[in-house]
Amino acid sequence: MAPKEEISMPNIATALKEEIRRLARKEIKAMVGSTRRAVVQYRRDIAKLKRQLSHQEKNVAKLEKQLIAQGGKRKTDGEEPPSSARFSPRSLKAQRRRLKLSAADYGKLVGVSGLTVYNWESGKSRPRKAQLASVVAIRGIGKREAAKRLEALGK
């Protein structure tokens, strides 16, 4: 009877292995199924948010166009300079000389000290966003306008 037992043992082991595999697949499928459903829902939510963002950006652009058409200026976020604003130490120095202003007077117009203006011109430091916005705002003024602004600041 020993040969019969040897034949049945591998069959039991194989059957047991197959049953374990089947149960493991069933459990994995159940877990993956819930995860899949969650991923599908997240993708739907992301797509919906993207559509909403696109719609809001179009509305903002439309409102900006209407504001410009009504004669208003485009609003930049308070302290941020326009995206095309660049800083160059040489151009800052040239502008200050063109206006015939000392570094201290130029600093008063921008809202910084004269030493800060010297550091900007020498390339040792760069203006922050708010300061860069002030520098950009001063770029287009002439000597007379600069003198008027300094006089107003002095009072």
DRENNUDO-465555 format. One record per residue: residue number from 0; residue in one letter; chain; x negated, y negated, z of N, C-alpha, C in turn. Coordinates in Angstrom, 3 decimals. Layout:
% residues N
+-----+------+------+----------+----------+----------+----------+----------+----------+----------+----------+----------+
: pos : code : unit :      nc1 :      nc2 :      nc3 :     cac1 :     cac2 :     cac3 :      cc1 :      cc2 :      cc3 :
+-----+------+------+----------+----------+----------+----------+----------+----------+----------+----------+----------+
: NUM :    A :    A :        X :        Y :        Z :        X :        Y :        Z :        X :        Y :        Z :
...
+-----+------+------+----------+----------+----------+----------+----------+----------+----------+----------+----------+
***
This chain:
% residues 155
+-----+------+------+----------+----------+----------+----------+----------+----------+----------+----------+----------+
: pos : code : unit :      nc1 :      nc2 :      nc3 :     cac1 :     cac2 :     cac3 :      cc1 :      cc2 :      cc3 :
+-----+------+------+----------+----------+----------+----------+----------+----------+----------+----------+----------+
:   0 :    M :    A :   -0.809 :    1.187 :    0.000 :    0.000 :    0.000 :    0.000 :   -0.858 :   -1.258 :    0.000 :
:   1 :    A :    A :   -2.063 :   -1.117 :    0.176 :   -2.954 :   -2.261 :    0.174 :   -2.953 :   -2.978 :   -1.162 :
:   2 :    P :    A :   -2.911 :   -2.268 :   -2.291 :   -2.911 :   -2.998 :   -3.565 :   -1.669 :   -3.854 :   -3.747 :
:   3 :    K :    A :   -0.515 :   -3.452 :   -3.229 :    0.697 :   -4.245 :   -3.379 :    0.584 :   -5.550 :   -2.599 :
:   4 :    E :    A :   -0.026 :   -5.480 :   -1.425 :   -0.183 :   -6.683 :   -0.611 :   -1.104 :   -7.680 :   -1.302 :
:   5 :    E :    A :   -2.146 :   -7.214 :   -1.938 :   -3.058 :   -8.109 :   -2.636 :   -2.359 :   -8.818 :   -3.784 :
:   6 :    I :    A :   -1.499 :   -8.160 :   -4.479 :   -0.785 :   -8.743 :   -5.606 :    0.214 :   -9.781 :   -5.110 :
:   7 :    S :    A :    0.905 :   -9.518 :   -4.027 :    1.922 :  -10.442 :   -3.541 :    1.309 :  -11.673 :   -2.865 :
:   8 :    M :    A :    0.128 :  -11.587 :   -2.271 :   -0.485 :  -12.732 :   -1.612 :   -0.796 :  -13.863 :   -2.586 :
:   9 :    P :    A :   -1.427 :  -13.571 :   -3.705 :   -1.669 :  -14.681 :   -4.637 :   -0.363 :  -15.273 :   -5.155 :
:  10 :    N :    A :    0.653 :  -14.490 :   -5.327 :    1.936 :  -15.004 :   -5.794 :    2.557 :  -15.938 :   -4.760 :
:  11 :    I :    A :    2.457 :  -15.592 :   -3.488 :    3.004 :  -16.439 :   -2.419 :    2.209 :  -17.743 :   -2.361 :
:  12 :    A :    A :    0.891 :  -17.652 :   -2.442 :    0.038 :  -18.850 :   -2.410 :    0.352 :  -19.748 :   -3.593 :
:  13 :    T :    A :    0.511 :  -19.178 :   -4.767 :    0.827 :  -19.961 :   -5.964 :    2.201 :  -20.599 :   -5.827 :
:  14 :    A :    A :    3.155 :  -19.824 :   -5.337 :    4.509 :  -20.368 :   -5.158 :    4.500 :  -21.500 :   -4.138 :
:  15 :    L :    A :    3.737 :  -21.330 :   -3.085 :    3.647 :  -22.370 :   -2.059 :    3.000 :  -23.640 :   -2.634 :
:  16 :    K :    A :    1.941 :  -23.476 :   -3.392 :    1.271 :  -24.618 :   -4.023 :    2.220 :  -25.351 :   -4.971 :
:  17 :    E :    A :    2.953 :  -24.611 :   -5.749 :    3.904 :  -25.208 :   -6.695 :    4.997 :  -25.983 :   -5.960 :
:  18 :    E :    A :    5.495 :  -25.433 :   -4.852 :    6.542 :  -26.098 :   -4.076 :    5.995 :  -27.383 :   -3.451 :
:  19 :    I :    A :    4.769 :  -27.333 :   -2.953 :    4.149 :  -28.543 :   -2.385 :    3.990 :  -29.615 :   -3.462 :
:  20 :    R :    A :    3.522 :  -29.226 :   -4.644 :    3.386 :  -30.167 :   -5.767 :    4.723 :  -30.790 :   -6.127 :
:  21 :    R :    A :    5.752 :  -29.955 :   -6.209 :    7.084 :  -30.436 :   -6.574 :    7.591 :  -31.454 :   -5.558 :
:  22 :    L :    A :    7.439 :  -31.154 :   -4.277 :    7.898 :  -32.073 :   -3.233 :    7.082 :  -33.373 :   -3.237 :
:  23 :    A :    A :    5.785 :  -33.236 :   -3.469 :    4.929 :  -34.433 :   -3.511 :    5.342 :  -35.330 :   -4.678 :
:  24 :    R :    A :    5.582 :  -34.741 :   -5.850 :    6.026 :  -35.535 :   -7.011 :    7.349 :  -36.228 :   -6.719 :
:  25 :    K :    A :    8.255 :  -35.523 :   -6.060 :    9.560 :  -36.082 :   -5.731 :    9.395 :  -37.292 :   -4.805 :
:  26 :    E :    A :    8.548 :  -37.165 :   -3.801 :    8.308 :  -38.272 :   -2.868 :    7.645 :  -39.458 :   -3.582 :
:  27 :    I :    A :    6.665 :  -39.179 :   -4.395 :    5.971 :  -40.248 :   -5.127 :    6.940 :  -40.964 :   -6.060 :
:  28 :    K :    A :    7.773 :  -40.187 :   -6.744 :    8.746 :  -40.779 :   -7.666 :    9.707 :  -41.694 :   -6.918 :
:  29 :    A :    A :   10.136 :  -41.283 :   -5.735 :   11.048 :  -42.108 :   -4.934 :   10.363 :  -43.409 :   -4.511 :
:  30 :    M :    A :    9.119 :  -43.307 :   -4.071 :    8.393 :  -44.509 :   -3.638 :    8.082 :  -45.427 :   -4.809 :
:  31 :    V :    A :    7.642 :  -44.875 :   -5.922 :    7.310 :  -45.672 :   -7.099 :    8.563 :  -46.308 :   -7.689 :
:  32 :    G :    A :    9.672 :  -45.602 :   -7.601 :   10.922 :  -46.140 :   -8.140 :   11.329 :  -47.428 :   -7.449 :
:  33 :    S :    A :   11.235 :  -47.473 :   -6.134 :   11.606 :  -48.702 :   -5.414 :   10.604 :  -49.818 :   -5.721 :
:  34 :    T :    A :    9.354 :  -49.475 :   -5.850 :    8.346 :  -50.476 :   -6.195 :    8.591 :  -51.018 :   -7.604 :
:  35 :    R :    A :    8.930 :  -50.135 :   -8.515 :    9.229 :  -50.550 :   -9.887 :   10.389 :  -51.534 :   -9.927 :
:  36 :    R :    A :   11.433 :  -51.203 :   -9.175 :   12.599 :  -52.094 :   -9.129 :   12.203 :  -53.465 :   -8.580 :
:  37 :    A :    A :   11.366 :  -53.485 :   -7.567 :   10.918 :  -54.750 :   -6.980 :   10.098 :  -55.549 :   -8.006 :
:  38 :    V :    A :    9.216 :  -54.877 :   -8.728 :    8.392 :  -55.554 :   -9.744 :    9.273 :  -56.134 :  -10.840 :
:  39 :    V :    A :   10.254 :  -55.394 :  -11.268 :   11.173 :  -55.884 :  -12.301 :   11.901 :  -57.139 :  -11.803 :
:  40 :    Q :    A :   12.351 :  -57.116 :  -10.559 :   13.048 :  -58.277 :   -9.993 :   12.108 :  -59.473 :   -9.885 :
:  41 :    Y :    A :   10.862 :  -59.233 :   -9.468 :    9.892 :  -60.326 :   -9.371 :    9.620 :  -60.934 :  -10.742 :
:  42 :    R :    A :    9.518 :  -60.093 :  -11.745 :    9.283 :  -60.608 :  -13.099 :   10.455 :  -61.460 :  -13.563 :
:  43 :    R :    A :   11.672 :  -61.030 :  -13.251 :   12.851 :  -61.838 :  -13.605 :   12.804 :  -63.190 :  -12.899 :
:  44 :    D :    A :   12.463 :  -63.161 :  -11.608 :   12.387 :  -64.407 :  -10.836 :   11.325 :  -65.351 :  -11.407 :
:  45 :    I :    A :   10.168 :  -64.805 :  -11.756 :    9.089 :  -65.617 :  -12.327 :    9.528 :  -66.229 :  -13.643 :
:  46 :    A :    A :   10.170 :  -65.438 :  -14.494 :   10.651 :  -65.955 :  -15.778 :   11.667 :  -67.063 :  -15.565 :
:  47 :    K :    A :   12.546 :  -66.889 :  -14.588 :   13.548 :  -67.911 :  -14.288 :   12.878 :  -69.194 :  -13.808 :
:  48 :    L :    A :   11.884 :  -69.074 :  -12.928 :   11.167 :  -70.251 :  -12.441 :   10.412 :  -70.960 :  -13.563 :
:  49 :    K :    A :    9.849 :  -70.188 :  -14.472 :    9.155 :  -70.795 :  -15.609 :   10.122 :  -71.583 :  -16.483 :
:  50 :    R :    A :   11.320 :  -71.032 :  -16.698 :   12.329 :  -71.750 :  -17.484 :   12.740 :  -73.034 :  -16.782 :
:  51 :    Q :    A :   12.931 :  -72.962 :  -15.461 :   13.301 :  -74.161 :  -14.707 :   12.206 :  -75.222 :  -14.777 :
:  52 :    L :    A :   10.951 :  -74.807 :  -14.645 :    9.830 :  -75.736 :  -14.724 :    9.766 :  -76.401 :  -16.087 :
:  53 :    S :    A :    9.931 :  -75.619 :  -17.124 :    9.921 :  -76.163 :  -18.478 :   11.035 :  -77.186 :  -18.653 :
:  54 :    H :    A :   12.214 :  -76.859 :  -18.153 :   13.357 :  -77.771 :  -18.247 :   13.072 :  -79.073 :  -17.492 :
:  55 :    Q :    A :   12.498 :  -78.958 :  -16.294 :   12.188 :  -80.148 :  -15.497 :   11.119 :  -81.006 :  -16.169 :
:  56 :    E :    A :   10.115 :  -80.376 :  -16.758 :    9.071 :  -81.137 :  -17.456 :    9.652 :  -81.894 :  -18.644 :
:  57 :    K :    A :   10.581 :  -81.265 :  -19.358 :   11.234 :  -81.950 :  -20.474 :   12.046 :  -83.138 :  -19.980 :
:  58 :    N :    A :   12.750 :  -82.953 :  -18.856 :   13.523 :  -84.059 :  -18.289 :   12.631 :  -85.217 :  -17.872 :
:  59 :    V :    A :   11.498 :  -84.910 :  -17.253 :   10.563 :  -85.954 :  -16.828 :   10.031 :  -86.708 :  -18.039 :
:  60 :    A :    A :    9.657 :  -85.983 :  -19.080 :    9.157 :  -86.628 :  -20.287 :   10.224 :  -87.528 :  -20.903 :
:  61 :    K :    A :   11.438 :  -87.047 :  -20.927 :   12.554 :  -87.822 :  -21.479 :   12.769 :  -89.100 :  -20.670 :
:  62 :    L :    A :   12.751 :  -88.984 :  -19.343 :   12.943 :  -90.147 :  -18.483 :   11.788 :  -91.145 :  -18.610 :
:  63 :    E :    A :   10.564 :  -90.636 :  -18.763 :    9.427 :  -91.531 :  -18.961 :    9.576 :  -92.309 :  -20.256 :
:  64 :    K :    A :   10.011 :  -91.640 :  -21.314 :   10.230 :  -92.322 :  -22.586 :   11.292 :  -93.400 :  -22.443 :
:  65 :    Q :    A :   12.364 :  -93.086 :  -21.718 :   13.419 :  -94.078 :  -21.505 :   12.890 :  -95.267 :  -20.715 :
:  66 :    L :    A :   12.074 :  -95.001 :  -19.713 :   11.508 :  -96.068 :  -18.897 :   10.590 :  -96.956 :  -19.727 :
:  67 :    I :    A :    9.777 :  -96.364 :  -20.551 :    8.878 :  -97.133 :  -21.416 :    9.686 :  -97.937 :  -22.420 :
:  68 :    A :    A :   10.742 :  -97.333 :  -22.954 :   11.594 :  -98.045 :  -23.910 :   12.279 :  -99.249 :  -23.263 :
:  69 :    Q :    A :   12.530 :  -99.173 :  -21.963 :   13.161 : -100.272 :  -21.253 :   12.151 : -101.344 :  -20.835 :
:  70 :    G :    A :   10.889 : -101.146 :  -21.167 :    9.868 : -102.148 :  -20.876 :    9.093 : -101.881 :  -19.611 :
:  71 :    G :    A :    9.317 : -100.778 :  -18.965 :    8.583 : -100.451 :  -17.749 :    7.277 :  -99.773 :  -18.089 :
:  72 :    K :    A :    6.405 :  -99.716 :  -17.106 :    5.130 :  -99.028 :  -17.288 :    5.274 :  -97.594 :  -16.843 :
:  73 :    R :    A :    4.433 :  -96.761 :  -17.384 :    4.428 :  -95.360 :  -16.985 :    3.841 :  -95.278 :  -15.587 :
:  74 :    K :    A :    4.490 :  -94.529 :  -14.730 :    4.053 :  -94.423 :  -13.351 :    2.969 :  -93.363 :  -13.242 :
:  75 :    T :    A :    1.858 :  -93.751 :  -12.636 :    0.848 :  -92.769 :  -12.283 :    0.980 :  -92.553 :  -10.799 :
:  76 :    D :    A :    0.665 :  -91.404 :  -10.327 :    0.903 :  -91.019 :   -8.942 :    0.101 :  -91.888 :   -7.976 :
:  77 :    G :    A :    0.500 :  -93.098 :   -7.853 :   -0.050 :  -94.007 :   -6.869 :   -1.549 :  -94.201 :   -6.973 :
:  78 :    E :    A :   -2.321 :  -93.291 :   -6.414 :   -3.745 :  -93.497 :   -6.314 :   -4.518 :  -92.828 :   -7.444 :
:  79 :    E :    A :   -3.877 :  -92.061 :   -8.269 :   -4.597 :  -91.385 :   -9.334 :   -4.744 :  -92.295 :  -10.533 :
:  80 :    P :    A :   -5.953 :  -92.410 :  -11.068 :   -6.140 :  -93.196 :  -12.270 :   -5.578 :  -92.446 :  -13.460 :
:  81 :    P :    A :   -5.374 :  -93.110 :  -14.567 :   -4.914 :  -92.395 :  -15.755 :   -5.888 :  -91.273 :  -16.089 :
:  82 :    S :    A :   -5.387 :  -90.229 :  -16.713 :   -6.236 :  -89.070 :  -16.982 :   -7.387 :  -89.408 :  -17.923 :
:  83 :    S :    A :   -7.266 :  -90.495 :  -18.693 :   -8.333 :  -90.856 :  -19.617 :   -9.397 :  -91.722 :  -18.955 :
:  84 :    A :    A :   -9.233 :  -92.085 :  -17.677 :  -10.189 :  -92.946 :  -16.987 :  -11.482 :  -92.188 :  -16.740 :
:  85 :    R :    A :  -12.568 :  -92.835 :  -17.121 :  -13.888 :  -92.257 :  -16.895 :  -14.728 :  -93.261 :  -16.135 :
:  86 :    F :    A :  -15.712 :  -92.759 :  -15.438 :  -16.592 :  -93.633 :  -14.687 :  -17.991 :  -93.522 :  -15.244 :
:  87 :    S :    A :  -18.605 :  -94.669 :  -15.457 :  -19.983 :  -94.718 :  -15.904 :  -20.687 :  -95.813 :  -15.112 :
:  88 :    P :    A :  -21.786 :  -95.481 :  -14.436 :  -22.511 :  -96.504 :  -13.691 :  -22.978 :  -97.665 :  -14.572 :
:  89 :    R :    A :  -23.433 :  -97.361 :  -15.787 :  -23.899 :  -98.426 :  -16.689 :  -22.785 :  -99.371 :  -17.082 :
:  90 :    S :    A :  -21.590 :  -98.809 :  -17.386 :  -20.487 :  -99.679 :  -17.789 :  -19.999 : -100.526 :  -16.618 :
:  91 :    L :    A :  -20.050 :  -99.979 :  -15.405 :  -19.662 : -100.745 :  -14.226 :  -20.604 : -101.934 :  -14.034 :
:  92 :    K :    A :  -21.889 : -101.671 :  -14.182 :  -22.889 : -102.733 :  -14.036 :  -22.705 : -103.785 :  -15.116 :
:  93 :    A :    A :  -22.461 : -103.343 :  -16.336 :  -22.254 : -104.275 :  -17.451 :  -20.994 : -105.111 :  -17.229 :
:  94 :    Q :    A :  -19.960 : -104.499 :  -16.732 :  -18.710 : -105.225 :  -16.471 :  -18.914 : -106.268 :  -15.386 :
:  95 :    R :    A :  -19.616 : -105.914 :  -14.333 :  -19.866 : -106.856 :  -13.253 :  -20.685 : -108.039 :  -13.746 :
:  96 :    R :    A :  -21.671 : -107.760 :  -14.588 :  -22.491 : -108.845 :  -15.161 :  -21.674 : -109.709 :  -16.109 :
:  97 :    R :    A :  -20.790 : -109.076 :  -16.887 :  -19.949 : -109.828 :  -17.816 :  -19.053 : -110.805 :  -17.064 :
:  98 :    L :    A :  -18.545 : -110.356 :  -15.925 :  -17.687 : -111.206 :  -15.115 :  -18.498 : -112.200 :  -14.276 :
:  99 :    K :    A :  -19.828 : -112.022 :  -14.298 :  -20.743 : -112.872 :  -13.522 :  -20.360 : -112.872 :  -12.044 :
: 100 :    L :    A :  -20.221 : -111.667 :  -11.509 :  -19.866 : -111.502 :  -10.102 :  -21.002 : -110.806 :   -9.357 :
: 101 :    S :    A :  -21.160 : -111.167 :   -8.110 :  -22.097 : -110.434 :   -7.268 :  -21.467 : -109.090 :   -6.913 :
: 102 :    A :    A :  -22.301 : -108.196 :   -6.424 :  -21.777 : -106.888 :   -6.026 :  -20.766 : -107.040 :   -4.891 :
: 103 :    A :    A :  -21.015 : -107.989 :   -4.005 :  -20.088 : -108.199 :   -2.886 :  -18.739 : -108.693 :   -3.390 :
: 104 :    D :    A :  -18.758 : -109.651 :   -4.354 :  -17.498 : -110.167 :   -4.895 :  -16.761 : -109.090 :   -5.688 :
: 105 :    Y :    A :  -17.508 : -108.335 :   -6.474 :  -16.879 : -107.245 :   -7.235 :  -16.276 : -106.229 :   -6.266 :
: 106 :    G :    A :  -16.995 : -105.960 :   -5.184 :  -16.501 : -105.033 :   -4.171 :  -15.212 : -105.532 :   -3.536 :
: 107 :    K :    A :  -15.108 : -106.864 :   -3.325 :  -13.872 : -107.415 :   -2.768 :  -12.699 : -107.160 :   -3.707 :
: 108 :    L :    A :  -12.935 : -107.307 :   -5.016 :  -11.864 : -107.074 :   -5.989 :  -11.403 : -105.612 :   -5.967 :
: 109 :    V :    A :  -12.371 : -104.722 :   -5.809 :  -12.060 : -103.288 :   -5.830 :  -11.596 : -102.800 :   -4.461 :
: 110 :    G :    A :  -12.054 : -103.468 :   -3.412 :  -11.682 : -103.059 :   -2.068 :  -12.746 : -102.232 :   -1.378 :
: 111 :    V :    A :  -14.018 : -102.471 :   -1.751 :  -15.136 : -101.762 :   -1.136 :  -16.225 : -102.773 :   -0.795 :
: 112 :    S :    A :  -17.315 : -102.310 :   -0.203 :  -18.414 : -103.203 :    0.137 :  -19.347 : -103.375 :   -1.067 :
: 113 :    G :    A :  -20.194 : -104.402 :   -0.968 :  -21.181 : -104.642 :   -2.021 :  -22.173 : -103.502 :   -2.131 :
: 114 :    L :    A :  -22.541 : -102.908 :   -0.996 :  -23.477 : -101.785 :   -0.998 :  -22.893 : -100.590 :   -1.752 :
: 115 :    T :    A :  -21.605 : -100.384 :   -1.593 :  -20.944 :  -99.290 :   -2.313 :  -21.029 :  -99.525 :   -3.817 :
: 116 :    V :    A :  -20.821 : -100.764 :   -4.237 :  -20.919 : -101.089 :   -5.662 :  -22.329 : -100.806 :   -6.161 :
: 117 :    Y :    A :  -23.353 : -101.184 :   -5.385 :  -24.742 : -100.889 :   -5.768 :  -24.978 :  -99.380 :   -5.886 :
: 118 :    N :    A :  -24.418 :  -98.626 :   -4.951 :  -24.578 :  -97.162 :   -5.011 :  -23.899 :  -96.583 :   -6.246 :
: 119 :    W :    A :  -22.750 :  -97.127 :   -6.619 :  -22.073 :  -96.669 :   -7.835 :  -22.918 :  -96.980 :   -9.059 :
: 120 :    E :    A :  -23.459 :  -98.210 :   -9.096 :  -24.239 :  -98.629 :  -10.264 :  -25.527 :  -97.835 :  -10.398 :
: 121 :    S :    A :  -26.116 :  -97.449 :   -9.288 :  -27.370 :  -96.687 :   -9.342 :  -27.127 :  -95.195 :   -9.553 :
: 122 :    G :    A :  -25.866 :  -94.775 :   -9.474 :  -25.540 :  -93.363 :   -9.681 :  -25.700 :  -92.525 :   -8.433 :
: 123 :    K :    A :  -25.917 :  -93.166 :   -7.280 :  -26.075 :  -92.417 :   -6.028 :  -24.747 :  -91.862 :   -5.538 :
: 124 :    S :    A :  -23.655 :  -92.521 :   -5.891 :  -22.332 :  -92.036 :   -5.494 :  -21.331 :  -92.371 :   -6.591 :
: 125 :    R :    A :  -20.145 :  -91.827 :   -6.439 :  -19.074 :  -92.070 :   -7.417 :  -17.841 :  -92.559 :   -6.668 :
: 126 :    P :    A :  -17.016 :  -93.380 :   -7.322 :  -15.806 :  -93.864 :   -6.656 :  -14.783 :  -92.741 :   -6.468 :
: 127 :    R :    A :  -14.016 :  -92.858 :   -5.394 :  -12.920 :  -91.915 :   -5.169 :  -11.792 :  -92.264 :   -6.127 :
: 128 :    K :    A :  -10.746 :  -91.452 :   -6.125 :   -9.635 :  -91.650 :   -7.059 :   -8.986 :  -93.020 :   -6.895 :
: 129 :    A :    A :   -8.727 :  -93.425 :   -5.668 :   -8.080 :  -94.722 :   -5.424 :   -8.986 :  -95.856 :   -5.874 :
: 130 :    Q :    A :  -10.282 :  -95.718 :   -5.596 :  -11.238 :  -96.746 :   -5.992 :  -11.397 :  -96.782 :   -7.505 :
: 131 :    L :    A :  -11.399 :  -95.622 :   -8.131 :  -11.507 :  -95.565 :   -9.588 :  -10.298 :  -96.231 :  -10.235 :
: 132 :    A :    A :   -9.136 :  -96.068 :   -9.623 :   -7.935 :  -96.734 :  -10.144 :   -8.112 :  -98.248 :  -10.078 :
: 133 :    S :    A :   -8.713 :  -98.745 :   -9.003 :   -8.958 : -100.188 :   -8.884 :   -9.973 : -100.653 :   -9.915 :
: 134 :    V :    A :  -11.014 :  -99.878 :  -10.131 :  -12.027 : -100.226 :  -11.133 :  -11.392 : -100.283 :  -12.519 :
: 135 :    V :    A :  -10.544 :  -99.312 :  -12.818 :   -9.862 :  -99.277 :  -14.124 :   -8.946 : -100.487 :  -14.263 :
: 136 :    A :    A :   -8.284 : -100.864 :  -13.192 :   -7.372 : -102.013 :  -13.241 :   -8.127 : -103.318 :  -13.505 :
: 137 :    I :    A :   -9.365 : -103.393 :  -13.070 :  -10.159 : -104.621 :  -13.235 :  -10.828 : -104.689 :  -14.608 :
: 138 :    R :    A :  -10.937 : -103.580 :  -15.293 :  -11.667 : -103.542 :  -16.570 :  -11.211 : -104.593 :  -17.581 :
: 139 :    G :    A :   -9.930 : -104.843 :  -17.651 :   -9.424 : -105.715 :  -18.696 :   -9.375 : -107.195 :  -18.342 :
: 140 :    I :    A :   -9.783 : -107.580 :  -17.143 :   -9.647 : -108.983 :  -16.765 :  -10.859 : -109.790 :  -17.207 :
: 141 :    G :    A :  -10.665 : -111.089 :  -17.293 :  -11.756 : -111.980 :  -17.674 :  -12.313 : -112.698 :  -16.462 :
: 142 :    K :    A :  -13.256 : -113.629 :  -16.735 :  -13.917 : -114.355 :  -15.651 :  -12.927 : -115.198 :  -14.855 :
: 143 :    R :    A :  -12.038 : -115.885 :  -15.548 :  -11.073 : -116.750 :  -14.867 :  -10.131 : -115.951 :  -13.975 :
: 144 :    E :    A :   -9.627 : -114.842 :  -14.527 :   -8.725 : -113.997 :  -13.751 :   -9.437 : -113.437 :  -12.528 :
: 145 :    A :    A :  -10.703 : -113.034 :  -12.679 :  -11.478 : -112.515 :  -11.552 :  -11.639 : -113.594 :  -10.488 :
: 146 :    A :    A :  -11.915 : -114.828 :  -10.927 :  -12.074 : -115.936 :   -9.973 :  -10.765 : -116.197 :   -9.234 :
: 147 :    K :    A :   -9.637 : -116.145 :   -9.955 :   -8.335 : -116.355 :   -9.316 :   -8.049 : -115.280 :   -8.283 :
: 148 :    R :    A :   -8.348 : -114.048 :   -8.618 :   -8.097 : -112.939 :   -7.681 :   -8.975 : -113.052 :   -6.447 :
: 149 :    L :    A :  -10.248 : -113.426 :   -6.639 :  -11.126 : -113.603 :   -5.507 :  -10.643 : -114.728 :   -4.606 :
: 150 :    E :    A :  -10.183 : -115.812 :   -5.231 :   -9.656 : -116.941 :   -4.450 :   -8.443 : -116.506 :   -3.647 :
: 151 :    A :    A :   -7.568 : -115.716 :   -4.275 :   -6.369 : -115.235 :   -3.587 :   -6.752 : -114.305 :   -2.435 :
: 152 :    L :    A :   -7.764 : -113.497 :   -2.633 :   -8.230 : -112.584 :   -1.572 :   -8.886 : -113.352 :   -0.436 :
: 153 :    G :    A :   -9.553 : -114.466 :   -0.782 :  -10.211 : -115.286 :    0.228 :   -9.215 : -115.936 :    1.154 :
: 154 :    K :    A :   -8.047 : -116.260 :    0.652 :   -7.009 : -116.920 :    1.463 :   -6.286 : -115.884 :    2.222 :
+-----+------+------+----------+----------+----------+----------+----------+----------+----------+----------+----------+
***
